[in-house]
Amino acid sequence: MLKIDMHTHIIPKHMPNWTEKFGYGKFIHLVHNEDKTADMMQGGQFFRRIKENCWNEEMRIQEYAQFDTQVQVVCTIPVMFSYWAKTEDCLALSEFLNDHIAELVSKYPKNYIGLATIPMQDTEAAIQELERAKNIGLVGIQIGSNINDENLSEDKYFPIFEACERLGMAVMIHPWQMMGFDSMKKYWLPWLVGMPAETSRAACSMIFGGVLERLPNLRICFSHAGGSFLPTLGRIEHGFNCRPDLVAVDNPINPREYIGKFWVDSITHDIDALKYILNMQGSKRVCLGSDYPFPLGDLEIGKFIEDSDLSEETIEDIFCHSTLEWLNLKKEMFL
């Protein structure tokens, strides 16, 4: 059975020190250590220590083989988005990251599929890089759940989504710059509470803002199983019904009508939660995802799904068919 992990992150081993290059900001650069780890530095401050599998493409393929997984969809680490930067600098950074992923896809066409990053803070530059990304072999983009704390329903982002639909580029939405970050740092709460809420924020914004209604052929995937959106849909729908004056101001369609019209990944760490999501979405709209190589991810690449009592047909949908449809790719490309 073909297994495609559609949610993984990668970073080039060697990058410029962007903060020195541009002369401002807290861009990420790497400081490599003797034990083959690297420190991600945010400007001059330590951000996170990462292992070699964050950049070593051969090591990644070997680690995936242990879980009978052949294909990885790769995208940058969200902290690299840099939407706060000057447009020309974020564009240069995006080009660098996208060229790295395109080279990887070209070198290992049966093992890697690429998603781009684009400078969402500038509509014209974002569409420019979106078009270039398609031309160099990338099949979609990864964007943040908010853009400098603005919702994805803002009018200025609509032309970008419109261009994605026109170009046939898939979109993965990943939480970042989590709401409440500074007030709940203890207990790792931004990652445990903020991330699911951020993904629900993105889903609600795109539904209530009418983005999914106006662009029915836009192929969106919300990461981390849709965050808290699907488990709290009852409350969201009730709010839509009881206070349409506040909720239904831009789109009169009940949010429940959009279930099954977008994709989510399988990162629930809990088979009962996954069954709930499958019951809502259907197996054609749930994709195998891991968040590899980070520790909060499903680093056994779907083992909890294989060990479950889900049918072989459902598992095969999750492991490959859903992702292939989301990305508009053929299974034969990877056999």
Number of C-alpha atoms within 10 A of each C-alpha: 10 15 24 27 28 33 26 19 21 21 19 17 15 11 14 12 17 20 16 13 10 12 9 12 16 17 24 23 24 22 15 17 11 6 8 10 16 19 18 19 18 20 17 13 11 13 14 11 14 17 16 16 20 22 17 14 17 10 13 18 18 13 17 20 12 11 14 14 20 20 22 25 21 26 25 25 17 16 14 17 25 25 21 15 18 15 19 12 16 26 24 15 23 23 19 15 22 26 19 18 27 24 14 17 21 16 11 15 15 15 21 24 26 28 30 30 29 30 30 27 20 19 16 15 18 23 20 16 21 24 16 16 26 20 11 16 19 24 24 27 23 25 25 24 28 24 20 14 12 12 19 26 21 13 11 14 19 19 14 21 22 17 17 24 18 12 15 17 25 23 24 24 23 24 25 23 18 20 18 12 16 9 9 13 11 9 8 11 15 22 16 11 17 22 24 21 21 26 27 24 21 24 29 20 20 19 25 22 23 19 23 22 16 13 15 12 16 24 23 25 27 23 27 24 26 28 27 19 21 20 16 11 16 13 12 18 16 13 14 21 14 10 12 15 10 10 18 19 13 15 18 15 14 16 20 15 10 14 14 16 15 21 27 29 28 32 26 20 17 11 17 11 15 18 17 13 22 19 10 15 19 18 22 22 25 32 31 27 29 28 22 24 21 15 9 13 18 20 17 13 25 22 11 13 21 14 9 11 9 12 11 11 11 16 22 19 23 27 28 22 25 24 28 17 18 26 21 15 14 11 13 7 8 15 8
